[in-house]
């Protein structure tokens, strides 16, 4: 799946218009658009308040896991799937990054083992709340690389790229060349997952970017510059 949530291309990002969660509106503005209007002390205090609310919110998940009615949990995730499906992805990414920084001085295999232990304990805890004794088998194996954006763009143009590569370019480069290639060719671009599922002519399991979508994304990108 292509991550359509990346918003780092514009100089100033629009503040999400939603009720307070962990972050207040001023917190969101600080994170998204910087701290030019704050003094050094104001900035230090704001970052401290954000850290405390994050910590306290994570602690609240113990109560939510134990005592939130299952019907309420179901309704929450129904709303997320319908309205903001990437919220769950970002929540998991946040937990992964937090664990990553805790053990960042260790070798990658120890980092991966630490995250696997965290996931195993979390799954077992969740299943016990449902009345099951769970045995978690297997694990997450992570292969890391620092690719050239230019090489990734070339690969995408061949039609054998992945959604992960597409999102990497969006965050570390520019997708304009990819979008222009789609528009000029008049053919859609298909993106696959990272599990080696690419098969010539098999587009049922791929994410499609049509020439019309690519043209629209070029227009939006040019307006933001």
Secondary structure by P-SEA (a helix, b strand, c coil): ccccccccccccccccccccccccaaaaaaaccccccccaaaaaaaaaaaaaaaaaaaaaaaaaaccccaaaaaaaaaaaaacccaaaaaaaaaaaaaaaaacccccaaaaaaaaaaaaaaaaaaaaaaacccccccbbbbbbbbbccaaaaaaaaaaccccaaaaaaaaacccaaaaaaaaaaacbbbbbbccccccccccccccccccaaaaaaaaaaaaaac
